[in-house]
Amino acid sequence: MLLKYAFIFILSGFALVLPLVSIVAGAILGPRKPDPVKNDIYESGLNTIGDTWIQFRAQFYLIGLVFLVFDLEVVFLYPIAMAYGRPEFGMAAVLVTLLFMALLIVGLVYDWRKGGLEWQ
């Protein structure tokens, strides 16, 4: 039984070790020659104009959260759609899926009525 998951364990090990190895190698092998030009703040290769610390409106973050919720909806609904034709996929799974969709729709309607989707 454990042999079935050996490939997953090996890939998980690589996923954990490889970033650490690259960070350590970059710290050891990377050049360290700081100067004022390299440490200067820039935006897209251009010098900044005005203050570099600006406040974003909260609406940017709210739109991002709404996108994230509905992006995750697709992630959760895709496996359900793939397993729909299987015999072990009973009526209870359909009801749970409908409940999940209803909760997301209620959240969307709430956000819509509060004006969270209006861009000003």
N, C-alpha and C positions, 0 to 999 in steps of 0.2 A: 504494500500500500504506500509506503514511504517513497518507494522508487518512482511512483507516478509523479510525485511532487519535487523530485530532485532537480529537474530543469528550472522550476520556479525558484527553488532555493539558490541555485547557482546564479541565476539572473538577479535575484535580490541581493546577493552578496556583491556582485559587480556594481549594482546600482548604489550600494552603500560605500564601497571602497573606492571606486573610480573618481568621484568628486573629491574625496579627501586626498587621494594621490595627486590629482591635478592641482589642488590648492597648495599642497606642500611643495610640489615641483615648481610651481610658479613663484612661490616665495623664495625658494633656493636659487633657481636659475634665472629669474627675471631681473632685468636691469633696474638699478636703483640710482638714478641720476636726476633728482628733482631740481627744477629751476622755476623761476617765477612764471615763465610762459606756460610750462606744463601744469602748474598749480592754479592758473588763472581760470575763472569761471567762464564758460562759453555755452551758447545754445546753438546747436546744429552747425558748429564751426564758426559762428559769428560772435563777436563781442556783445555782451548784454547791454541793453539800454535801460537805465532806471534801476529800481530795486530788484534784486534777484529773488527775494522772499515775498511771494504774493499769496494771498488767500484765495482759494477756489470756493465758489459757492457750493453749498451743501447739495444742490441739485445734481451736480456732476456725480457725486457719490451715490445718491439715490437712484439715478438712472443706471449706474453700474451695478448696484445691488439687484434691481429689477431684472436686468439682463442676466445676471448670474443665476437668479432663481429660475428663469425660464430656460436657460442653457442647461441647468441641472435637470430640469424636467425632461428634456430630450434624452439625457444620459440615462435616466431611470426608466423612461418609457420604451427605449429601444430594445432592451432585453425582454421586456414584457411582450412586445410585438413579435419578437423572434420565437418566443415560447408559446404563443397563443394556440397553435394547432396541436400541441401535445396533449395526450389524454390526462396527464396529472394536473393540467391547468384547468381547474374547476371553476365553478361559478363564484366561489369565494374570492378567487384571485381577480375575477372581473369586477366584483364589487369593491375590492380594495383599490383597484386601479381607478375606478370611477370616483371613489372617495378622494383619492390623491388628486385627480384632475379637478374635482369640485373645490378642493382647498386652494389650489393654484388659481382657479378662476375667481374665487371670492377675493383672494389677495390682489389680483389684477383689477377687479372692479373697485375695490377699496382704494387702491393707488390712483386709479383713473378719476374717481369721484373727488379725491383730495387734491387733484391737480398735479400729481407727481409726474405725469407724462406730458404736461404742457411745458413747452420751452419758451422762456420769456427773455 
